[in-house]
């Protein structure tokens, strides 16, 4: 590119295009193929131009579309959202059934460093809106009693996780811990979550793609390399 911002071709030295898109170079390469069909330089030229036009999806590795329009990825996202929605609803139901609604006093066996009152009473503040079926740990939000300003995300009770696993039918890892309910309440958790209706539906498609499927590939990614 020259100082005035105009592209200059390195083959014909005309302005307005580069060497890759030079029409005169293309004519030269076509003529070379006519004269010698095995001309390696001409063959390489057209192979590179043809390869540059082929795009493959970074999720399914098939030709003809990209990740944003991939039907396989959209199907996986919809399936994951439905499963995550069922998981979140089951978590709320089981917590309320166990008496661990908002305001319940519990004794939690595994609190983070943010709560100094280890093994003492804490109050249930709500559920973590970022918790999902593939990250079930730290789904419960609790706060201190002596120091209400102290709060943290804590593990769910073993019993709750076990029942949720049976309901949802997924292979949820045991990330729970021991929790004793000292004073139960039945106040719903959902009102503590901003946009709770959207959260219960499993999350927006944009959030799921960004947080869950950002670097994932489909199971047939490498096999699809050889498909047209």
Backbone torsions as a table, in degrees:
resi	resn	phi	psi	omega
1	UNK	NA	133.2	-177.6
2	UNK	-82.0	177.9	-174.9
3	UNK	-64.6	-25.2	-177.7
4	UNK	-88.8	6.1	175.9
5	UNK	87.3	6.2	-179.5
6	UNK	-93.8	132.5	178.9
7	UNK	-71.8	135.4	178.2
8	UNK	-121.1	128.2	-179.7
9	UNK	-71.0	135.8	179.9
10	UNK	-86.1	0.5	177.4
11	UNK	-101.3	-56.3	-177.6
12	UNK	-100.9	-9.1	178.8
13	UNK	63.8	24.8	172.9
14	UNK	-93.9	157.6	-179.0
15	UNK	-93.4	161.1	175.9
16	UNK	102.7	-10.0	176.6
17	UNK	-156.1	166.9	177.1
18	UNK	-106.6	-176.2	-176.9
19	UNK	-64.8	-34.7	-178.1
20	UNK	-63.1	-36.6	-178.7
21	UNK	-104.4	19.3	-177.1
22	UNK	-70.6	120.2	179.3
23	UNK	-68.2	-32.2	179.5
24	UNK	-68.7	-38.8	177.9
25	UNK	-65.3	-37.5	177.9
26	UNK	-63.3	-41.4	177.5
27	UNK	-62.4	-40.6	179.1
28	UNK	-62.3	-44.4	-178.8
29	UNK	-68.1	-35.8	175.9
30	UNK	-64.2	-41.5	179.1
31	UNK	-65.7	-37.4	178.3
32	UNK	-65.1	-36.9	177.9
33	UNK	-69.0	-35.1	177.5
34	UNK	-64.9	-42.4	-179.3
35	UNK	-73.2	-36.9	-179.2
36	UNK	-145.1	97.6	-178.5
37	UNK	-58.5	-18.0	-178.8
38	UNK	-100.6	12.6	178.8
39	UNK	-60.9	111.0	-173.2
40	UNK	-67.3	-33.5	-179.2
41	UNK	-68.7	-41.8	178.9
42	UNK	-67.5	-41.3	178.4
43	UNK	-62.7	-41.6	179.5
44	UNK	-64.8	-36.9	179.8
45	UNK	-60.5	-47.0	-177.7
46	UNK	-76.3	-29.2	175.5
47	UNK	-65.0	-41.2	179.2
48	UNK	-66.7	-39.7	179.0
49	UNK	-67.4	-38.3	179.1
50	UNK	-69.7	-40.0	179.8
51	UNK	-66.3	-30.6	-178.9
52	UNK	-68.8	-24.3	-178.0
53	UNK	-85.9	-13.9	-178.4
54	UNK	-85.8	124.2	176.5
55	UNK	-119.8	141.4	-179.9
56	UNK	-120.7	145.6	177.8
57	UNK	-71.7	136.0	-179.1
58	UNK	-79.7	-3.4	176.8
59	UNK	-99.8	-52.0	-177.3
60	UNK	-102.5	-13.2	177.1
61	UNK	69.4	21.2	175.4
62	UNK	-96.5	157.4	-178.1
63	UNK	-82.5	160.4	169.3
64	UNK	96.0	-3.6	178.0
65	UNK	-157.0	173.1	177.6
66	UNK	-117.4	-175.1	-175.8
67	UNK	-64.9	-33.4	-176.7
68	UNK	-66.5	-29.3	-177.5
69	UNK	-110.8	13.5	-175.9
70	UNK	-70.1	119.9	180.0
71	UNK	-68.0	-36.0	179.7
72	UNK	-64.2	-41.8	179.2
73	UNK	-66.8	-40.7	179.0
74	UNK	-62.4	-39.0	177.4
75	UNK	-64.7	-41.4	179.1
76	UNK	-65.8	-39.5	179.4
77	UNK	-64.4	-44.0	179.6
78	UNK	-63.2	-41.6	179.3
79	UNK	-65.0	-41.7	179.9
80	UNK	-66.4	-41.0	179.5
81	UNK	-61.8	-42.0	179.7
82	UNK	-64.0	-41.3	179.9
83	UNK	-68.6	-40.6	179.5
84	UNK	-67.8	-35.0	177.0
85	UNK	-63.0	-44.6	177.6
86	UNK	-62.0	-38.8	-179.7
87	UNK	-65.2	-45.8	-178.2
88	UNK	-65.7	-40.4	178.2
89	UNK	-64.2	-40.6	179.7
90	UNK	-66.2	-37.3	177.6
91	UNK	-59.9	-47.6	-179.4
92	UNK	-62.0	-45.1	-178.8
93	UNK	-61.4	-44.6	-177.3
94	UNK	-72.3	-35.0	176.7
95	UNK	-64.7	-42.5	178.6
96	UNK	-67.7	-38.4	178.5
97	UNK	-63.9	-31.2	178.9
98	UNK	-85.5	1.1	178.7
99	UNK	82.5	15.5	-178.0
100	UNK	-103.7	54.3	173.6
101	UNK	-78.3	-178.3	179.2
102	UNK	-64.0	126.7	-179.7
103	UNK	99.9	-6.0	179.1
104	UNK	-68.9	145.0	176.1
105	UNK	-98.7	126.6	-177.2
106	UNK	-133.7	158.8	171.9
107	UNK	-109.6	113.6	-173.8
108	UNK	-105.2	132.8	-174.3
109	UNK	-86.3	-9.2	-172.9
110	UNK	-144.3	76.9	179.2
111	UNK	-97.9	159.6	-178.9
112	UNK	-81.7	176.8	-179.8
113	UNK	-65.8	-15.5	-178.8
114	UNK	-72.0	-20.1	176.8
115	UNK	-106.3	114.5	-177.2
116	UNK	-81.5	-15.6	-176.2
117	UNK	-88.5	60.2	-178.4
118	UNK	-61.9	139.8	179.4
119	UNK	64.6	9.5	177.7
120	UNK	-109.5	179.3	-176.2
121	UNK	-68.4	138.6	170.5
122	UNK	-133.8	163.1	-178.6
123	UNK	-110.5	138.7	177.6
124	UNK	-73.2	122.9	-178.5
125	UNK	-98.9	-28.5	-180.0
126	UNK	162.9	-159.8	175.8
127	UNK	-119.3	151.4	-178.1
128	UNK	-75.0	115.2	-177.4
129	UNK	-66.8	-15.9	-179.8
130	UNK	-90.0	-7.4	178.7
131	UNK	-67.7	142.0	-179.4
132	UNK	-141.3	174.5	-174.7
133	UNK	-65.1	-26.4	178.3
134	UNK	-92.1	-2.9	175.6
135	UNK	-142.2	69.6	-173.9
136	UNK	-77.0	-10.0	-179.6
137	UNK	-72.8	156.3	178.1
138	UNK	55.9	40.2	-179.2
139	UNK	-88.7	-14.1	-177.5
140	UNK	-102.9	135.2	178.1
141	UNK	-107.0	123.8	-179.3
142	UNK	-127.0	160.1	176.4
143	UNK	-135.9	156.2	-177.9
144	UNK	-70.7	159.9	177.8
145	UNK	-94.2	-49.3	179.0
146	UNK	-67.7	-41.2	178.3
147	UNK	-122.2	89.3	-176.4
148	UNK	-61.9	-19.5	179.4
149	UNK	-71.0	-18.7	177.8
150	UNK	-82.4	126.7	177.2
151	UNK	-150.1	157.9	-179.1
152	UNK	-160.5	165.5	172.4
153	UNK	-87.7	131.3	-175.1
154	UNK	-125.6	163.9	179.7
155	UNK	-70.8	152.8	176.0
156	UNK	-79.1	157.5	176.0
157	UNK	-64.8	147.5	179.1
158	UNK	-55.6	-45.5	-177.5
159	UNK	-61.8	-39.5	179.5
160	UNK	-65.0	-46.7	-179.8
161	UNK	-62.4	-38.6	-179.3
162	UNK	-64.3	-44.3	-179.8
163	UNK	-67.8	-38.3	177.9
164	UNK	-63.9	-40.3	177.9
165	UNK	-61.3	-39.5	178.0
166	UNK	-67.4	-37.5	-179.3
167	UNK	-70.0	-50.6	-175.2
168	UNK	-72.6	-32.9	179.2
169	UNK	86.8	4.1	179.4
170	UNK	-89.7	168.2	178.8
171	UNK	-91.5	75.2	-176.3
172	UNK	-83.1	127.3	179.1
173	UNK	-66.9	154.0	179.9
174	UNK	-81.7	92.8	179.0
175	UNK	-104.3	12.4	-174.5
176	UNK	-82.0	-179.5	179.5
177	UNK	-150.7	-178.8	-178.6
178	UNK	-85.4	127.2	179.4
179	UNK	-135.2	132.5	176.7
180	UNK	-114.9	125.0	179.4
181	UNK	-84.8	119.7	-179.3
182	UNK	-96.2	-35.5	177.9
183	UNK	-146.3	109.7	-172.2
184	UNK	-90.3	154.9	172.0
185	UNK	-140.3	163.7	-179.7
186	UNK	-118.6	21.4	-178.7
187	UNK	-71.9	133.9	-174.5
188	UNK	-67.4	143.4	179.2
189	UNK	-79.9	-25.9	-167.7
190	UNK	-63.6	-31.1	-178.9
191	UNK	-68.9	-14.1	178.8
192	UNK	-84.8	-6.1	-175.6
193	UNK	-107.3	125.7	174.6
194	UNK	-61.6	138.2	-179.9
195	UNK	53.0	47.4	-172.7
196	UNK	-64.1	-28.6	179.3
197	UNK	-63.5	-40.4	178.2
198	UNK	-68.5	-38.8	-179.0
199	UNK	-65.0	-41.7	-177.8
200	UNK	-66.9	-25.7	178.8
201	UNK	-76.4	5.2	175.9
202	UNK	101.3	-4.7	-179.0
203	UNK	102.6	157.0	178.9
204	UNK	-71.7	157.5	179.9
205	UNK	-61.9	-37.1	179.0
206	UNK	-63.3	-44.0	-179.7
207	UNK	-64.8	-43.6	-178.3
208	UNK	-63.0	-44.5	179.7
209	UNK	-63.5	-39.2	-177.1
210	UNK	-74.1	-42.3	-173.1
211	UNK	-92.1	-33.2	-172.2
212	UNK	-104.6	-43.2	-172.9
213	UNK	-109.2	16.0	-174.2
214	UNK	-55.9	-46.8	-175.8
215	UNK	-117.6	17.6	-177.1
216	UNK	-88.7	158.0	175.4
217	UNK	-129.2	154.0	-179.2
218	UNK	-71.6	164.6	-176.2
219	UNK	-64.0	-28.0	-177.7
220	UNK	-99.7	23.9	-174.1
221	UNK	-57.8	-49.6	-175.5
222	UNK	-74.9	-32.4	176.8
223	UNK	-67.8	-34.1	-177.9
224	UNK	-70.0	-13.6	178.5
225	UNK	-58.5	-30.5	-175.4
226	UNK	-97.7	7.8	177.9
227	UNK	-99.4	149.6	178.4
228	UNK	-86.5	NA	NA
